[in-house]
Amino acid sequence: MGIHDTYCQLWAVPKDEETMASRRGISVILPIHDHDVYISENLSSTMNQIVDEPFEVVIVLDRPSQETKQFVEEILSEKIRVFNAPTPGIANAHNFGIKNARYDLVAVMHSDDIMLQGRLQVQKDALRANTNLVCIGGQVDLIDRNGTKLGQTLYPTSPREIRRLMQGMSCISHPSSMYR
């Protein structure tokens, strides 16, 4: 388990202001290619979040194996919606998930990652308290298949450092991000 170091661009799809205001909540976008062994733990860590607003998980299947499809079909619930990506690739799957999000805040997960308890509430609180914030992220613990910590990312944290570095690198770990 761990974090992919592949950079992909996420493009938010503009939404109607009136629709967004009436749909306060969090949509967790979860593209799945093939990480069969991690999906159960991933979804458990996501679905066990305690948040004081509605939230959903938008799973976008990106060329999954038959085993992955079968597992996802078995765990459908009110809070989990599943789509097939119309075009292959993680960026396309993310974008498709964003387009189909029901709520005004979008959190990103990757299928081989685990969400720490409290993440959605902390990030939601920060975005709701400061309307100037567009995106929020965090450092990421890198773990192996057994959950043993291997290290931690060191993403920039100051606005000055982020502005300086953002031209040449991604300054936010996508699977730790939430944005409007």
C-alpha positions as CSV (number, residue, x, y, z in Angstrom):
1,M,0.0,0.0,0.0
2,G,1.2,3.5,-0.4
3,I,1.1,6.6,-2.5
4,H,1.6,6.6,-6.2
5,D,4.3,9.1,-7.2
6,T,2.7,9.6,-10.6
7,Y,1.6,13.1,-11.3
8,C,-1.8,13.6,-12.9
9,Q,-3.6,16.8,-13.4
10,L,-7.1,17.2,-11.9
11,W,-9.4,19.7,-13.6
12,A,-12.5,20.7,-11.6
13,V,-15.7,20.9,-13.7
14,P,-17.5,24.2,-13.1
15,K,-20.8,23.7,-11.4
16,D,-23.8,26.0,-11.1
17,E,-23.5,28.2,-7.9
18,E,-27.1,27.7,-6.9
19,T,-26.8,23.9,-7.3
20,M,-23.6,23.9,-5.2
21,A,-25.1,26.0,-2.4
22,S,-28.0,23.5,-2.0
23,R,-25.7,20.5,-2.0
24,R,-23.3,21.0,0.9
25,G,-21.4,17.9,1.6
26,I,-18.4,15.9,0.5
27,S,-17.9,13.7,-2.5
28,V,-14.9,11.3,-2.2
29,I,-13.6,10.5,-5.7
30,L,-12.1,7.0,-5.9
31,P,-10.8,5.9,-9.3
32,I,-10.1,2.1,-9.3
33,H,-8.0,0.3,-11.8
34,D,-6.8,-2.8,-10.1
35,H,-5.9,-2.9,-6.5
36,D,-8.1,-5.8,-5.5
37,V,-6.2,-6.5,-2.3
38,Y,-6.5,-3.0,-1.0
39,I,-10.0,-1.9,-1.9
40,S,-11.7,-3.4,1.2
41,E,-9.4,-1.6,3.6
42,N,-9.6,1.6,1.6
43,L,-13.4,1.6,1.6
44,S,-13.5,0.7,5.2
45,S,-11.3,3.7,6.2
46,T,-13.4,6.0,4.0
47,M,-16.8,4.8,5.0
48,N,-15.9,4.9,8.7
49,Q,-15.2,8.6,8.6
50,I,-17.4,10.7,11.0
51,V,-18.5,13.9,9.3
52,D,-21.2,16.4,10.3
53,E,-22.3,16.8,6.7
54,P,-23.5,14.2,4.1
55,F,-20.8,12.4,2.2
56,E,-20.6,9.9,-0.6
57,V,-18.0,7.8,-2.4
58,V,-17.9,8.1,-6.1
59,I,-16.1,5.0,-7.5
60,V,-15.0,5.3,-11.1
61,L,-13.9,1.9,-12.5
62,D,-10.9,2.4,-14.9
63,R,-10.4,-0.9,-16.8
64,P,-10.8,-3.1,-13.6
65,S,-10.3,-6.8,-13.3
66,Q,-13.4,-9.1,-13.1
67,E,-12.6,-9.6,-9.4
68,T,-12.6,-5.8,-8.7
69,K,-15.9,-5.4,-10.6
70,Q,-17.4,-8.2,-8.5
71,F,-16.2,-6.8,-5.2
72,V,-17.5,-3.3,-6.0
73,E,-20.9,-4.7,-7.0
74,E,-21.2,-6.5,-3.6
75,I,-20.5,-3.3,-1.5
76,L,-23.0,-0.9,-3.1
77,S,-24.9,1.3,-0.7
78,E,-26.7,4.6,-0.4
79,K,-23.3,6.3,0.1
80,I,-21.4,4.5,-2.7
81,R,-22.1,5.2,-6.3
82,V,-20.2,3.4,-9.1
83,F,-19.5,4.4,-12.7
84,N,-17.5,3.0,-15.5
85,A,-14.9,5.5,-16.8
86,P,-15.8,6.4,-20.4
87,T,-12.1,6.7,-21.3
88,P,-9.1,5.1,-19.8
89,G,-6.6,6.7,-17.4
90,I,-6.6,8.0,-13.9
91,A,-6.9,11.7,-14.8
92,N,-10.0,10.9,-17.0
93,A,-11.4,8.8,-14.1
94,H,-10.9,11.6,-11.6
95,N,-12.5,14.1,-14.0
96,F,-15.5,11.9,-14.6
97,G,-15.9,11.4,-10.9
98,I,-15.8,15.1,-10.3
99,K,-18.4,15.7,-13.0
100,N,-20.7,13.2,-11.3
101,A,-20.1,14.5,-7.7
102,R,-23.2,15.4,-5.8
103,Y,-21.6,17.7,-3.3
104,D,-19.7,21.0,-3.3
105,L,-16.5,19.7,-1.6
106,V,-14.4,17.0,-3.4
107,A,-11.9,14.8,-1.6
108,V,-9.6,12.5,-3.6
109,M,-8.5,9.0,-2.7
110,H,-6.5,6.4,-4.6
111,S,-7.6,2.8,-4.4
112,D,-4.4,1.6,-2.7
113,D,-4.5,4.2,0.1
114,I,-6.0,4.4,3.6
115,M,-7.8,7.5,4.9
116,L,-6.8,8.5,8.5
117,Q,-9.8,8.8,10.8
118,G,-11.0,12.4,11.0
119,R,-9.5,13.6,7.7
120,L,-12.8,14.5,6.0
121,Q,-14.0,16.5,9.1
122,V,-10.8,18.4,9.6
123,Q,-10.5,19.3,5.9
124,K,-14.2,20.2,5.6
125,D,-13.9,22.4,8.7
126,A,-10.9,24.3,7.3
127,L,-12.6,24.9,3.9
128,R,-15.9,26.0,5.5
129,A,-14.1,28.4,8.0
130,N,-12.0,30.1,5.3
131,T,-13.8,30.8,2.0
132,N,-10.5,32.0,0.5
133,L,-9.2,28.4,0.6
134,V,-9.7,26.5,-2.6
135,C,-7.8,23.4,-1.9
136,I,-6.3,21.7,1.2
137,G,-4.0,18.8,1.5
138,G,-1.7,17.1,3.9
139,Q,1.5,15.1,4.4
140,V,1.2,11.4,3.6
141,D,2.6,8.5,5.6
142,L,4.0,6.0,3.1
143,I,3.3,2.4,4.2
144,D,4.0,-1.1,2.9
145,R,1.5,-3.9,2.3
146,N,1.4,-4.7,6.0
147,G,0.7,-1.1,7.1
148,T,4.3,-0.5,8.4
149,K,5.3,3.1,8.1
150,L,8.2,3.6,5.6
151,G,8.4,7.4,5.7
152,Q,6.5,10.6,5.1
153,T,6.1,13.0,2.3
154,L,7.4,16.5,2.7
155,Y,5.1,18.7,0.6
156,P,5.5,22.5,1.0
157,T,3.2,24.1,3.6
158,S,3.7,27.9,3.4
159,P,2.0,29.9,0.6
160,R,5.4,31.4,-0.4
161,E,7.0,28.0,-0.8
162,I,4.0,26.6,-2.6
163,R,4.0,29.5,-5.1
164,R,7.7,29.1,-5.7
165,L,7.5,25.3,-6.3
166,M,4.1,24.9,-8.1
167,Q,5.5,25.7,-11.5
168,G,7.7,22.6,-11.5
169,M,6.0,20.1,-9.3
170,S,2.7,19.1,-7.7
171,C,2.6,20.8,-4.3
172,I,-0.4,18.7,-3.0
173,S,-0.6,15.0,-2.7
174,H,-3.8,14.2,-4.6
175,P,-4.9,11.4,-2.3
176,S,-4.7,13.8,0.6
177,S,-6.6,16.7,-1.0
178,M,-10.0,18.3,-0.7
179,Y,-11.2,21.2,-2.8
180,R,-14.2,23.2,-3.8
